[in-house]
Amino acid sequence: MLCFLAATFENTAVKHLKSAVLGFYDADELNAAKRLLLHEVNNVKKDIHLPHIPDRREGESRAVRIVDDIFIVYTELLMTHLDEDLKLTPLPK
């Protein structure tokens, strides 16, 4: 999921990306990707403070909320902070 996101993020509208991700991956795969992304972001840059992003999501719209969490991290954090320091390369894909 992270590979797909990294390859298509700059050239595709967020709405379309979210729809594609939700249509292809199940909630467990999305949750694993989210955990890996958060873990690696914390390893790359310790002084960035993420907004609170819950580890677990439950309920009917679990997958939608997980994808929203991933996009919050990816758009607000990675593209603004880590890209400035050229630290996107070591993140998992």
TITOR-46744 format. One record per residue: residue in one letter; x, y, z of N, C-alpha, C in turn. Coordinates in steps of 0.05 Angstrom, whole numbers, plus 5000, padded with zeros to 4 digits. Layout:
TITOR-46744
AXYZXYZXYZ;...
//
This chain:
TITOR-46744
M501649765000500050005000501750255000;L503950255016505650485017507150524991;C507850314977509150334951507250474931;F504750374931502750494913502350794919;L502150854944501751134953504151304945;A506551214950508951364943509151414913;A508451214897508651234868506551404855;T504251434868502051574855501251834869;F502351894892501452114908501552384894;E503752444880504052704868502452744843;N501552524830500152554804497252484805;T496152424828493352344830491952494853;A489552564848487952704868487552534892;V487552654916487352504941484752344941;K482552464932479952324932480152064916;H481452064893481651834877483551624889;L485751724901487551544915486251394938;K484751544954483351424977481351214967;S479951274946478051084935479450834925;A481650864911483150634900484250464923;V485350594943486450444966484250294981;L482050424986479850295000478650064984;G478650084957477549874941479349634938;F481949664943483849454938484849314963;Y485349464984486449355009484349315030;D484649115047482849075069483849225093;A482149245114482749405138485349315152;D485749055152488148945166490749025151;E490649015124492949105109493449395112;L491349555113491649845116492749905144;N491849765164492749805191495749735194;A496549525181499449445181501149655168;A500149765146501649975132501750235149;K499650295163499550535180501550505203;R501550275215503450225238506350245228;L506950125206509650125195510450415188;L508650565176509250835169509851005194;L508150985214508551135239511151055253;H511750805253514150705266516650825251;E516650805225518950905210519251205211;V517051355211517151645213518451715239;N517651585261518851635287521751575288;N522651365273525551305272527151505256;V525951615235527351795217527752065230;K525752165243525852435253524552445281;K526052455301525052435329523752695338;D524452925326523553185337520953275324;I519753125306517153195295514953075313;H513053245319510853155336508353115318;L507552865316505152795301502652865316;P500552925302497952945316497252675327;H495552665346494752405358493452235336;I494652005331493451815312493151545326;P490651465331490251215346491450975333;D492450795349493550545339491450365328;R489150365341486950185333484550335325;R483250235305480750345296478750115295;E476250165304474249965304471750075291;G469849905285467249995275466849955245;E464550055236463850015208465750145189;S466550385194468250535175471250525184;R472050295195474750255204476850315182;A476450195159478350225137478450525128;V476250655127476150935118477851105138;R477451055164478851215184481851145184;I482650905178485450825176486750975153;V485350975130486351115106486651415112;D484651525126484851805133487351855150;D487851675169490251705186492851695170;I492951515151495351485134495651745118;F493551845107493752085090494552335107;I493652345132494452555150497452555153;V498452315160501352295164502852355138;Y501952235117503452265092503352545081;T501052675081500852935069501953155088;E500953155112501753375130504553355140;L505553115144508153075156510353025135;L510052825120512152745102512752955081;M510653045068511153235046512053505055;T511453585080512253845089514853835104;H515153655123517553645140519753475130;L519253225124521353045117522553095089;D520853185071521853245044523753475044;E523353665062525253895065528053795072;D528153585088530753475096531653235079;L530253185057530852965039530952695054;K528952655071528952415087526652225079;L525452265056523452085047524551825037;T527051825028528251585016528351345035;P529051375060529351135077526651025088;L524451165082521851065092521050815076;P519550635089518750385075516850435052;K517150265032515250275009514249995005;
//
